Amino acid sequence: MTSRVMQQFDLSGRLAVITGAGGELCGTMASALAEVGVRVAILDLNEEQAVKRRDAIRQAGGTAEAFVCDVLDESAMDDVASLVEQQMGPPDFLINGAGGNNPNGSTDKDFLEKADLELPDTKTFFDLSLAGYSQTFSLNFLGTFSTTRAFARSMAERGSGVILNISSMSAMTPLTKVGAYSAAKAAVSNFTRWSAVHFAKAGLRVNAIAPGFFMTEQLKFLHIDQESGELTPRAKQVVAHTPLGRYGDPDDLVGAVVWLLSDAARFVTGAVIAIDGGFSSYAI
């Protein structure tokens, strides 16, 4: 017999819409949710990656469909929301996972020194264009806004639903170099709290997770020296500043995701949960 406590974590039969699910982190969430009986709508700009994740879930015995979408195309998001509902029904969960960093919103160095202003090959704050900064900010924040606007209405009409946004520990303690990304994730955290209040009377809960450094394939390219296979100096700083002493694995996100979507978290809304090995708590 399943205990009353464990019944609270039962998500079987529910429908989760996940943007960015063709990627590694949100793709892992999609597969994990499918394992516990959640039907998954995989949304991604990259059709090949979305279909690949869909097929992997189906081969493992889960239920999934793939949808191509651009979270910054307002009318297209409305069309995708309608298509998902036609094919799979109204969503119970929305995970806003589309995002990422763009070099156009990042500086080359941690600290600006006067001499840097005379170096043509060094990208400082003053070399960042509004358009470049906006690319990163829009993808992470406005993409979260547009997807919520497209999918939350049907939840509000039914009086139930859970939205999970993806913030970052850099929203709490801004990382050097990636100014646009840190600012955008701070906006996501703020929007999470605002929308948690706004949607509360309509029966929706809104929370966010704030991942730290996770060793995805993309991060391996940036944080592991391609010749020696050793951690780069910046990567060594990351590990040294992480009390648990390692990078996160995508599976490390799954427990918090299941909890926040489930009835076990029915009194949790407006929370931003750090999953960073203690990075954001460590000062010296």
C-alpha positions as semicolon CSV with decimal commas, in nm:
position;residue;x (nm);y (nm);z (nm)
1;M;0,000;0,000;0,000
2;T;0,131;0,344;-0,096
3;S;0,164;0,572;0,206
4;R;-0,022;0,901;0,228
5;V;0,310;1,083;0,215
6;M;0,425;0,908;-0,103
7;Q;0,087;0,964;-0,268
8;Q;0,159;1,336;-0,256
9;F;0,446;1,282;-0,500
10;D;0,232;1,094;-0,754
11;L;0,242;1,285;-1,085
12;S;0,121;1,004;-1,311
13;G;-0,112;1,100;-1,593
14;R;-0,039;1,473;-1,567
15;L;0,085;1,676;-1,863
16;A;0,407;1,880;-1,844
17;V;0,503;2,137;-2,107
18;I;0,879;2,195;-2,101
19;T;1,055;2,457;-2,312
20;G;1,420;2,401;-2,392
21;A;1,359;2,028;-2,345
22;G;1,584;1,943;-2,636
23;G;1,876;2,055;-2,421
24;E;2,062;1,856;-2,160
25;L;1,921;1,991;-1,834
26;C;1,557;2,025;-1,932
27;G;1,581;1,710;-2,140
28;T;1,688;1,523;-1,827
29;M;1,387;1,669;-1,645
30;A;1,159;1,556;-1,928
31;S;1,293;1,201;-1,922
32;A;1,274;1,180;-1,543
33;L;0,916;1,305;-1,535
34;A;0,819;1,059;-1,807
35;E;0,965;0,780;-1,592
36;V;0,714;0,860;-1,317
37;G;0,419;0,864;-1,557
38;V;0,403;1,228;-1,664
39;R;0,308;1,293;-2,025
40;V;0,559;1,536;-2,170
41;A;0,531;1,803;-2,438
42;I;0,886;1,877;-2,551
43;L;0,924;2,230;-2,686
44;D;1,248;2,347;-2,842
45;L;1,375;2,570;-3,120
46;N;1,592;2,283;-3,241
47;E;1,358;2,029;-3,400
48;E;1,624;1,759;-3,427
49;Q;1,703;1,773;-3,056
50;A;1,335;1,783;-2,959
51;V;1,256;1,476;-3,170
52;K;1,561;1,295;-3,034
53;R;1,444;1,348;-2,676
54;R;1,088;1,250;-2,767
55;D;1,206;0,926;-2,924
56;A;1,427;0,842;-2,624
57;I;1,131;0,888;-2,390
58;R;0,907;0,673;-2,606
59;Q;1,166;0,398;-2,632
60;A;1,183;0,394;-2,252
61;G;0,807;0,344;-2,236
62;G;0,702;0,704;-2,171
63;T;0,460;0,937;-2,347
64;A;0,597;1,242;-2,527
65;E;0,538;1,467;-2,825
66;A;0,780;1,715;-2,982
67;F;0,691;2,069;-3,083
68;V;0,913;2,329;-3,251
69;C;0,880;2,674;-3,103
70;D;1,055;3,007;-3,063
71;V;0,977;3,148;-2,720
72;L;1,037;3,501;-2,850
73;D;0,775;3,470;-3,125
74;E;0,455;3,576;-2,950
75;S;0,205;3,459;-3,212
76;A;0,392;3,133;-3,266
77;M;0,379;3,060;-2,893
78;D;0,002;3,102;-2,896
79;D;-0,018;2,862;-3,191
80;V;0,200;2,605;-3,013
81;A;-0,010;2,632;-2,698
82;S;-0,322;2,556;-2,903
83;L;-0,150;2,269;-3,082
84;V;-0,033;2,112;-2,755
85;E;-0,384;2,130;-2,614
86;Q;-0,534;1,979;-2,930
87;Q;-0,291;1,687;-2,933
88;M;-0,231;1,625;-2,564
89;G;-0,487;1,820;-2,365
90;P;-0,449;2,111;-2,122
91;P;-0,119;2,125;-1,932
92;D;-0,090;2,067;-1,559
93;F;0,270;2,184;-1,542
94;L;0,482;2,438;-1,728
95;I;0,860;2,435;-1,698
96;N;1,017;2,745;-1,850
97;G;1,356;2,604;-1,943
98;A;1,447;2,788;-2,263
99;G;1,745;3,012;-2,202
100;G;2,120;3,032;-2,207
101;N;2,408;3,272;-2,238
102;N;2,535;3,460;-2,541
103;P;2,892;3,597;-2,576
104;N;2,746;3,924;-2,704
105;G;2,631;3,997;-2,350
106;S;2,957;3,906;-2,176
107;T;3,287;4,078;-2,110
108;D;3,628;3,916;-2,155
109;K;3,763;3,992;-1,808
110;D;3,636;3,985;-1,452
111;F;3,763;4,333;-1,369
112;L;3,793;4,644;-1,584
113;E;4,135;4,809;-1,569
114;K;4,216;5,143;-1,724
115;A;4,461;4,984;-1,968
116;D;4,185;4,762;-2,106
117;L;4,020;5,067;-2,260
118;E;4,307;5,094;-2,507
119;L;4,313;4,723;-2,602
120;P;4,115;4,664;-2,925
121;D;4,094;4,286;-2,871
122;T;3,956;4,304;-2,517
123;K;3,579;4,323;-2,487
124;T;3,488;4,546;-2,194
125;F;3,153;4,668;-2,069
126;F;3,183;4,963;-2,307
127;D;3,205;4,729;-2,606
128;L;2,872;4,562;-2,531
129;S;2,594;4,675;-2,761
130;L;2,232;4,714;-2,658
131;A;2,137;4,455;-2,918
132;G;2,394;4,204;-2,792
133;Y;2,293;4,250;-2,430
134;S;1,927;4,225;-2,527
135;Q;1,975;3,888;-2,699
136;T;2,065;3,717;-2,375
137;F;1,822;3,912;-2,160
138;S;1,531;3,851;-2,396
139;L;1,588;3,477;-2,433
140;N;1,600;3,417;-2,059
141;F;1,346;3,666;-1,926
142;L;1,109;3,757;-2,208
143;G;1,104;3,394;-2,318
144;T;0,982;3,299;-1,970
145;F;0,721;3,574;-1,983
146;S;0,589;3,483;-2,329
147;T;0,563;3,111;-2,255
148;T;0,383;3,177;-1,927
149;R;0,140;3,407;-2,104
150;A;0,070;3,142;-2,368
151;F;0,018;2,843;-2,137
152;A;-0,098;2,979;-1,800
153;R;-0,438;3,094;-1,922
154;S;-0,578;2,742;-1,954
155;M;-0,443;2,663;-1,606
156;A;-0,616;2,970;-1,463
157;E;-0,940;2,876;-1,636
158;R;-0,929;2,532;-1,471
159;G;-0,817;2,675;-1,137
160;S;-0,504;2,462;-1,100
161;G;-0,152;2,431;-1,233
162;V;0,215;2,464;-1,146
163;I;0,472;2,680;-1,320
164;L;0,841;2,616;-1,263
165;N;1,089;2,873;-1,388
166;I;1,463;2,822;-1,430
167;S;1,661;3,093;-1,260
168;S;2,028;3,063;-1,162
169;M;2,251;3,106;-0,859
170;S;2,397;3,398;-1,058
171;A;2,066;3,575;-0,991
172;M;2,163;3,579;-0,622
173;T;2,534;3,648;-0,661
174;P;2,612;3,786;-1,009
175;L;2,892;3,602;-1,183
176;T;3,174;3,797;-1,335
177;K;3,179;3,846;-1,714
178;V;2,820;3,728;-1,780
179;G;2,640;4,050;-1,693
180;A;2,342;4,007;-1,925
181;Y;2,281;3,649;-1,816
182;S;2,299;3,734;-1,445
183;A;2,064;4,029;-1,487
184;A;1,818;3,821;-1,686
185;K;1,811;3,543;-1,428
186;A;1,759;3,799;-1,152
187;A;1,459;3,918;-1,351
188;V;1,333;3,559;-1,375
189;S;1,353;3,524;-0,996
190;N;1,167;3,850;-0,947
191;F;0,904;3,752;-1,204
192;T;0,862;3,419;-1,027
193;R;0,774;3,590;-0,702
194;W;0,551;3,846;-0,873
195;S;0,354;3,589;-1,069
196;A;0,324;3,362;-0,763
197;V;0,130;3,640;-0,597
198;H;-0,063;3,737;-0,910
199;F;-0,183;3,383;-0,985
200;A;-0,238;3,262;-0,628
201;K;-0,614;3,327;-0,617
202;A;-0,652;3,153;-0,954
203;G;-0,513;2,831;-0,812
204;L;-0,166;2,840;-0,970
205;R;0,163;2,791;-0,789
206;V;0,480;2,948;-0,932
207;N;0,832;2,861;-0,817
208;A;1,182;2,850;-0,959
209;I;1,497;2,649;-0,922
210;A;1,833;2,824;-0,932
211;P;2,097;2,579;-1,059
212;G;2,463;2,635;-1,000
213;F;2,736;2,499;-1,226
214;F;2,633;2,178;-1,399
215;M;2,880;1,986;-1,613
216;T;2,683;1,972;-1,937
217;E;2,844;1,908;-2,272
218;Q;2,839;2,281;-2,344
219;L;3,011;2,363;-2,016
220;K;3,271;2,093;-2,073
221;F;3,383;2,285;-2,381
222;L;3,426;2,601;-2,175
223;H;3,551;2,463;-1,844
224;I;3,775;2,174;-1,947
225;D;4,097;2,230;-2,140
226;Q;4,049;2,050;-2,470
227;E;4,414;1,947;-2,493
228;S;4,500;1,843;-2,139
229;G;4,156;1,739;-2,021
230;E;4,215;1,935;-1,701
231;L;3,984;2,194;-1,549
232;T;4,049;2,549;-1,666
233;P;4,151;2,813;-1,409
234;R;3,791;2,943;-1,398
235;A;3,660;2,590;-1,348
236;K;3,899;2,538;-1,057
237;Q;3,759;2,857;-0,904
238;V;3,410;2,713;-0,938
239;V;3,498;2,392;-0,756
240;A;3,689;2,579;-0,486
241;H;3,387;2,801;-0,425
242;T;3,142;2,509;-0,412
243;P;3,126;2,359;-0,059
244;L;3,024;2,018;-0,195
245;G;3,339;2,027;-0,406
246;R;3,207;1,930;-0,748
247;Y;2,998;2,033;-1,045
248;G;2,634;1,934;-1,051
249;D;2,502;1,645;-1,259
250;P;2,173;1,698;-1,448
251;D;2,012;1,425;-1,237
252;D;2,077;1,639;-0,928
253;L;1,788;1,864;-1,038
254;V;1,526;1,591;-1,061
255;G;1,431;1,558;-0,693
256;A;1,357;1,928;-0,650
257;V;1,161;1,939;-0,976
258;V;0,938;1,647;-0,876
259;W;0,883;1,796;-0,531
260;L;0,790;2,143;-0,659
261;L;0,547;2,005;-0,917
262;S;0,384;1,765;-0,675
263;D;0,119;1,809;-0,408
264;A;0,396;1,764;-0,152
265;A;0,476;2,130;-0,226
266;R;0,113;2,244;-0,228
267;F;0,190;2,527;0,018
268;V;0,506;2,635;-0,163
269;T;0,481;2,926;-0,404
270;G;0,707;3,220;-0,481
271;A;1,014;3,020;-0,380
272;V;1,349;3,020;-0,562
273;I;1,534;2,704;-0,465
274;A;1,913;2,705;-0,501
275;I;2,057;2,378;-0,633
276;D;2,421;2,476;-0,647
277;G;2,618;2,265;-0,402
278;G;2,629;2,560;-0,163
279;F;2,793;2,800;-0,411
280;S;2,560;3,091;-0,336
281;S;2,601;3,043;0,041
282;Y;2,981;3,049;0,049
283;A;3,145;3,386;0,106
284;I;3,509;3,309;0,191
